[in-house]
């Protein structure tokens, strides 16, 4: 037996997830689907927020949602009330979504090509939706730790934080705030009742992620949903311009 | 606790390399940053547990901690931040979201014998 030797490898441990996520992002991009994911701790109000957001977005766009849950399909049932097509991913004991789960969930659910492209459409066995959505929302499993490591092929990642959770939560989970694009403070209708310290929350978020965009919303009173709509429309327009540009990545 | 999933992805990569090189992997050198979302101690325990059922039951896991480095626009230089909770330049105090290193979770090298 020879003496041990050291060989350089240099590859990401989650290489497989990254490869799958990159391929998904390219396919979404080619099909003109803007993908937004939501992460938060359990109970921060992802489903309530998403139900309102889906209802509003459905007025102007073809929307759909994928929702990850450990065991039940309760969230999918709630989101279906928005009228948008919703599909559940039951992860079992897995505490986060992975790119392969997204891939498997959309396979056969809707055609993944641009309805406006001249290419002849590829036959996929039994898609439930005749055309692909323009906007796909992905609700991750409630968890502020594990989802941070997994790219899902999304274009925009929202991290939600409710006013009842404690203003210093970003300091306890800095990594998820570093992988997300925007922070959404939820349950603003309860802010006064729970003595929410807005300045402290902003300070925590900007301490772990300087300059991060912060939105304040209430799914119950609809407060702040207009600023969400403006933010969302702006990001969608920017994304569509990037997609149309020949030098986009 | 996604460290078990990560340990299993790592073992898959190691088995693939062992097979490709027709060699025995005796140690895996991994680079881990604080912004990877992985807890080092949890990864070590998960790896020790997951390796039992593989051909890599004796493979060692050597973890190199990668520090967080940010780009400071005022110093115009790469700097360590004050802390993971306070992402500002530790020299001049300017807040900066530009992370240069610290999110690594990579298999850097293998010690093999054939």
Interface residues (C-beta under 8 A of the other chain):
Chain A: X1 X2 X3 X4 X5 X6 X7 X8 X9 X10 X11 X12 X13 X14 X15 X16 X17 X94 X95 X96 X98 X145 X146 X148 X149 X150 X171 X174 X175 X176 X178 X179 X206 X207 X208 X209 X210 X211 X212
Chain B: X1 X2 X5 X6 X9 X10 X12 X13 X17 X21 X26 X27 X29 X30 X34 X35 X36 X37 X38 X84 X85 X86 X87 X88 X95 X96 X97 X99 X103 X105 X106 X107 X108 X109 X110 X111 X112 X113 X114
